[in-house]
Amino acid sequence: MAILEKLKENARAKKRHIVLPEGWDERTVKAAAELINNELSDVTVLGDRRLVSEALRAFDVADMPEIIDPASDNRFQNFVKAYYEKRKEKGTSLEDAISAMKNPLFFGAMMVEQGYADGCVAGAASTSSDVLRSALRVIGTKRGVKTVSSFMIMETEMPEYGDGGTLFFADIAVKMAPDPEELADIAISTADSWKCFMGTDAKVAFLSFATKGSAEDASIDKIREALKIAVKKRPDIDMDGELQLDAAVSASVGARKAPGSCVAGKANVLVFPDLNSANIGYKLVERFSKGASATGPVLQGLAKPVNDLSRGAGYSDIVNTALVTIFQAGNGR
């Protein structure tokens, strides 16, 4: 797909450094070999040095990456001190900080925070909540951002939708039931991510089961309030709602259901009302649309890039998410 080729070109040009904390997982090790052999990034793998080295040799790695056992690394005490200083006012003890830095997810996030790596990719063998917790506690949110969220890069073979068949779906992994303020933040963050990745202006649709007053419900009131908040915060972004999916992406339906809308029929960013609908929506497109692919989830709103994986991810998903993380490291989050 076009966006992956763009991300590969960016990675080869930027030569960033990615840390992969789950060195005990075969998919992670294979992804590390792929990144190195294709000269996509420098890599650090966290885990047992002997076991990771043996696994990498089985994948014919061109150059052995840095392999770190967190507890025996010479940066361990400095990382413990940094974490303790950052979290002590929240009740974290020195013992808590030591325990945290023995956790590869926290150690990997601290490598990013301290500048030893440009980004971190994990989640193939860890829960999303664990990955996000490590990122929030070690790195924290980007200045001015309250809501960390995620989006999925959806590429289809239907060029009439989105931008040549590409759309961003949000939030597909983090906020279960966002309130209006959070939903507005998700829309704004995803619009900015679209601009960053795609280089064009976002057209954001707040999705619903109804379009422009065709039904009344508390769930629609939430969407209308979110739109008001988002437009007030960022009047420079084209946003509209409430819109049904067909009104958001189909020019003919959009013109009929929402005439005069700046978004209807032209949406490239789809903001779902909750995590249930977003996650189901992207998986429906991925599974039932021939030639469709999903890259992500991509976390947004963090001060430095950390990205999560599905535990069902293949090694190629880890590679692709690393490419996204490299792009974020060089172009903002």
N, C-alpha and C positions, 0 to 999 in steps of 0.2 A: 504494500500500500504506500501511497505517496508520502504520508507523514513519517513513516518509519524510515524511508530513505533519507528524508530531510534530517531526521534525528541522527542517523548514522553519519551523515556528512558533517553535522555539527560536532558530534563526538570525536571524530578523527581530527577535526581542526582544533578543538579546544584542549584535548589531552587532559581531562579531569581525572580525579582520583575517587573511586567508589569503595566504600566498605560494605562487606557482606557478612553480617554477624552469625549466620546459621551454617557454619562450616561443617557441622555433623550431617548435613542434608546433602544427598547426592546431587539433587537438582541445582543447588547453590554452587557446588564445586564445578559442575559441568558449565554453568553459566559463567563462572569466573574464567574458566579456560576459553570459552567462546569470546569473552570480552578482550582477553589478552591476545589470543591468536588472530583476531580480526583488528587489532590495534585500535580498539574503541575506547579504552580507558586503562589507567593504572588501577590495580585492585589490591585491597587488603581483605583477607579472609580470617575470621575469628574462629578459633577452635584448636584442637590438639594438633601440634605441628607435624608429628609423624603420620597420623591418620590422614590429615588433609593433603600432605605431600604425596602420599601413596595414591590417594584418589585422583589428584591432579595428573600424576604421571600416567594413570590409566586413560586419561582423556587427551594425552599427547600435548600437554601445555607447552607452548613455545618458550616462555620464560616464567620461572617460578615466581608467583606474587609474594608479597609480604604476608606471612602467616603469624597470627598473634594468639597466644593464650592470655586473656586479659589479666588474670591474677598474677602471672609471672612477668608481665611486661614492665619495663623500667619507667613507664609513664603512669603506672597504676596509682601510686600514692598522690601524685599531682592531680590526677583525675578525681580521686576521693576527696581531696581538699577542695577542689573547685566545686564539686557537687554539694559538699557540706556547706560551703559558704553561700551557695545559691539557694539552698533549701532550709537552712537552719531556722529561719524565722517562721517557717511553716511547720516546725516541730521535728525536722529530720535530725537524728543523732549521728554521731561519727560512725557508730556501728551500722546504722541504716545506710550511710553513704558507702561504707566498705561493701556491704551486701549488694547494693545497687550496682557498683562498678564491677562486681564479679559476674553480673548478668550481661551476656554479650550484647543484648539490645541496648542497654544503658551505656556500655562501654563504646559501642559503635556510634551512638548518638553523641557521646562526648568527644569522640574523634572528630566529628563534624563541627561541633561547637568550638573546639580548641584549634581548628584549622588544619588538622592532620589529614582530613578527607574532605572532599567537596560535597558529598552526599552519602546517604545510607539507604539501603534497600533490604527489607526483611519482611517476614510474614508467611513464607512458604511453609515454615514449621512452627510458627507462633501465631497466637490470636491477634486479630486487628486491635483489640483493646490493649494488649500488651505493647504492641508496636507504637500505638498512639500515645500511651502513657509515658513510655520512655522518651519520646520526642518532646512532649509537652513539658515534662519535668526537667529535662536536660537543656533543651533548646528554647522552648517557649514560642509564643506567637510573634508574628511580624508587627512592627509598630503600627498602631492605629487599627489593628484587626482584633475583634473579639471572638469571632467564630471560626474555628478550624473546620474545614469541610473537604469534600472530595468531588472529583468529576471523572467521568469515563470518556475517553476519546473513541467515538464510534465512527467507523469507516464502512460505507456501504457501496454497492455498485449501482446506486440510484442517484445519478448526478443532479436530478431535479430537486433533491432535498438538501438543505443546509448549504454548505460550500462544496459543490462538486461531489456530494454524497457524504461529507464529513459533518458530524454534529458533536457537541459536548453535552453529556447528560449529568445533572447534579441534583442533589447530593446522593451518591449511590452507596456510601459506605460508613458515614460518620454519624450524622444527626438523625436520630430515629424519628422524632416528631418536632421539627423546628417550629418555634413560635414566629410571629410576623417579623420581628427584628432579626432573628437568625435567618429566616428565609430570604430577607432582603440582603443580608450579608453574603449568603450563598450565591445569590444572583450577581451581585457586584463582583465578588471574587472570581466567579466563573467567567464573567464578561472580560475581566482583566486578563485571566488566563488565556481566553480565546485570542485576545489581541496579541499577547505575548507569543503564543505558539503559532498562530495562523497569520499574523501580520495584517489582519483586516478588522473592521469594526464588528463587534458582536451585535446580534439582534436577539434579545432575550425574551422568551415566552414563559410566563408563569402558567403551568399546565393545571387543568381542572377537568371535571366531567361536564362542565358547562362552559358556554362562551358568552361573555358580555351580557349578563343578566338573563340568560335563558333559564336559569334556575336559581333558587335561593336556599342557602344552607350555611351553617356555622363554618364549615370547611372553606366555603367560597369567601366568607367574610375575612377569614385569615389571609387568603391570597390577595384580596383587594387591599387590605391594610399593609401587607408586605410590599406590594407594588408602590403604594403611596410613600412608604419609608424609603424604598430604594430610589425612586425618582427624585425625592427631595435631597438625598445624599449625593446622587450622581446623575444630574440632569443631562450630562453629556452622553449617556448610554441609552440606546433605543431599547425600551422595555415595554411590555404590555401584558395584560391578563385581565380577567381570567380567560384562558383560551383552551379549547379542546385540542387534542393532538392534531387532528386533520386540519383545523383552522390555523394552527401554528405553522405547519410545514407545506401544505398544499396551496398553491397560488389561487386556484379556482375556488376552493372551499373557503379560504381566508377572505377573498373578495366578497363572497356571498354572506358569510357569517359575521365578519368584522370589517365592514367597509371603512376605509379611512385609517385603519390601523397602520402604524409604522413598522409593525412586526409580523402581523398575520400573513401567512403564506411564505414568509421569508426567514423564519427563525433558524438560527444556527446553534443557539444555546437553549436547551430545554431544562427548566427548573421544575422539578416534581414537588408535590406538596409534602411528601414524607418519604422515609427510607423504603418502606414497603413497595410503594408504587415505582420508585426510581430503580430499585434493584431488580424487581420483576420486569420493568420496562426494558432495561438494557439487555437482560438475558433473553427476552423474547426476540429482540432484534438480532442478537448474536446467533441464536439457534435457528430461527425461522427465516432469516433473510439470507439468501444465497450469496456467498462471497463477503458477508459482513465480518468485521473483526472488532474486538474491543481491547483497547490498551489502557491499563490502569488497574485499580483506582489510582488517581493522582491526588495526593494531598495538597491542599492550598491553605495559606494563612500562617504557616510556620515561618520563623525567622530564617531558618536555613533548611535545605531540602532533605526530608526523610520521606520515603514512600513505602506503602504497605502492599502486600501481595495476598492473593487468595491462597488458602492452604491447598487448593486444587491446582495451583499454578504448575506449568511445565517449565523446564529450564529456559525455553525461549521467552516465556513471559517475564522471567527474571531479567533476562538480557534487555528486553524491550522497556521494562520499567527502569532499568539502569540508564538507558538512553534518555528517557524522559527526565530523570533526575539530573543527568548531566546538563540537559538543556536548561532546566530550572536554575542550576548553579551558575550559569553564565548569563541568564536573561531575567532574573527576578523570579519571585514565586507567586 
